[in-house]
Amino acid sequence: MSAPHPTPAAGRRYLGLVLPHLATDRIERSLSPEARLAPRVVVALQQGTLRLIAGNGAATALGLEPGLTLADARARHPELEVSEEAPQAVARLLAQLADACERYTPLIALEGRDGLLLDVTGCTHLFGGEQGLVRDLLRRVAGAGLTGRAALAATAGAAFALARFAAGRGGVVVPPDEDLGAVLAPLPLAALGLEPARVDSLARLGFRRIDDVRAAPRAPLAARFGAELLRRLDEALGRAPTAVDYRFPPPAFCVERALPEPVERVEDVLGLATHLATTLSGALERHGVGARRLDLTLFRVDGKVTRLAIGTSRPLREPEAIRRLFAEKVATLSSLEPGFGFELLRLAVRETGPLTAQQDGFGAEPDRAAALDGLVDRLAIRFGAPQVQRLVPADRHLPEEACPPVPAQGRRGWAEAAAALALPPAGAAMAPWRDGPPATAFRDVLSAPAVPLRPPAVSQPARIGGWEENGVSTEDGADAEGRALLRVIGPGAGAAPAAAEAVAFPPPQPSPASGRGSGGATAEGAAAEDRAPLRAIGPGAAVASVDAGRMAEPPSQLFLAGGGGNCDADGAIFRESWCAEEERPDLAGPARPLRLLEAPEPVEAVAEVPDGPPIRFRWRRQLHPVVRAEGPERIAAEWWRTAGDLPTRDYFRVETASGHRFWLFRAGLYGREAGRPTWFLHGLFG
């Protein structure tokens, strides 16, 4: 996270770690001590020839510097060991070393291909002071088979300059009150991190040390060599702020435990995680927040690091709940790979959310919404957060873009998102417009603030077996929020919405042009025309039907009705009529299937008239004669999108002779849009 300070922060302490032979150390770690004494270089293809890019200590002592061609190097020393560069492997090794250095501080940045920057402000007293921290770091680096140089100073530029050009085996520590200008004065200009070409240009003019640049007038230097030279100098001396790009942002809260003896068992790790969560919960409660993202970092004795990350749907600070989530995370791993054991555990909160205390009464029921969020958290840990999704309404015209999936662990909890789409309370009614909409209706809508979308209320939902409230179970403890969630998500939320996928719509009236619409799946004559057949699916043979003769407008949402009805030879069930006036759906707009194809599939369709519904179509090499059709429902893309790529669509709901119902559309308008209109199948009912 790049976070430049407006002014040099007083009291900051930076530790620079340089690994000058990282490329060769990576190879020599697995070699015998005798083999490590041989001169070794790493080469890469540059400007059409192999050149040296790194060498070990023995090669450096022989004068083999980076940039030298391999032919010249072999001519000088025929016994030279040569290896090809492996930048990805070197980067992985540097990242592993950065993970191991998190035992000192969570604020670590990568510097080039062979350096690390540690912000150790306020951390040195935990390791016996600044000298003790530097010695411990160099000891662990040497134990890993790497060559390291370290320096600790008040600025990042000074720390790296000293680490590269002045640090010995024991490192360098510059006291906070010491003048950095005097310390950096004898170092070469390359210590400022300038480009080699610019360093050569300065050397030709007599500027070889940092002290030479400090004593020269600033304006001519800036005019001749640019502002980069003076900026690097000011950053090293503490006159200007330094932007540091840390690997991870600093945690909001962090607690750790150093162990006198390493632990290996999973039960011990989870027990220590519970202890850390208990310590952390007090700090979270004092600040009125809860954890949304947590990291449990396990430091092994040999320097390797295991990181366990979890997320939550709602702010959380209960230790036992945190322990259960980490137990789920551990269960997804084949092993924690403790090696010789973990000697340090750290629990960090990466993201927080507001969490206030709530007072429960004596008869308070269990928090079912929290249980639903907990289920989502466990599923996200088991299968990965991107795999657990919820649908959210979007302001898009095209059906495939109307409800895009988003991760369930969003800014709001799963249950909170469901509550925004919950049904209104029982008994609540919306006052209809008896004489049409008032003149100010649309003006009021345009000027009103955005409110959560809510599906229209359906009066007296039927109970079918163990299911109620539009096909969602209430016997398993789901509350109104859970019901709304399952209703919105549909098939992805469980088996209950299967009954809700049956959508009823009235048969179309005969077309003046074609006379179609008189046929159907039944042979009951004109009376059958007033009833839409629907196959019984789902628990308890839930059915939906519409008495088109008594409806003032076509219904657009499934109405579940339990009880009896008439059944034809094909198994279609009807209700003779609505039992009461208030049972009729009072909804506008055509019904749409709950299931859409991943992408609309082209079909071969034949229509009696160009703009009419299809009379038959071929889909997936199978011919489907159409006996009923309703439409069109015209859907066009947003005005700012290209009409050539997204032609206007006319959607039709059709029923075939076999009783299947499909949602088809014709892309393009005859005579008004370029190209020949084509037919696509987009969804299936039931």
Secondary structure, 3 states (H helix, E strand, C coil): CECCCCCCCCCCCEEEEECCCHHHHHHHCCCCHHHHCCCEEEEEEECCEEEEEEECHHHHHCCCCCCCEHHHHHHHCCCCEEEECCHHHHHHHHHHHHHHHHHCCCCEEEECCCEEEEECCCCHHHHCHHHHHHHHHHHHHHHCCCCCEEEEECCHHHHHHHHHHCCCCCCEECCCCCCHHHHHCCCEHHHHCCCHHHHHHHHHCCCCEHHHHHHCCHHHHHHHHCHHHHHHHHHHHCCCCCCCECCCCCCCEEEEEEEEEEECCHHHHHHHHHHHHHHHHHHHHHHCEEEEEEEEEEEECCCCEEEEEEEEEEEECCHHHHHHHHHHHHHCCCCCCCCCCEEEEEEEEEEEEECCCCCCCCCCCCCHHHHHHHHHHHHHHHHCHHHCEEECCCCCCCHHHHCCEEECCCCCCHHHHHHHCCCCCCCCCCCCCCCCCCCCHHHHHHHCCCCCCCCCCCCCCCCECCEECCCEECCCCCCHHHHHHHHHHHHHHCCHHHHHHCCCCCCCCCCCCCCCCCCCCCCCCHHHHCECCEECECHHHEECCCEHHHCCCCCCCCCCECCCCEECCCCEEECCCCCCHHHCCCCCCCCCCCEEEEEEEEEEEEECCCCCCEEEEEECCEEEEEEEEEEEEEECCCCCCCCCCCCCEEEEEEEECCCCEEEEEEECCCCCCCCCCEEEEEEEEC
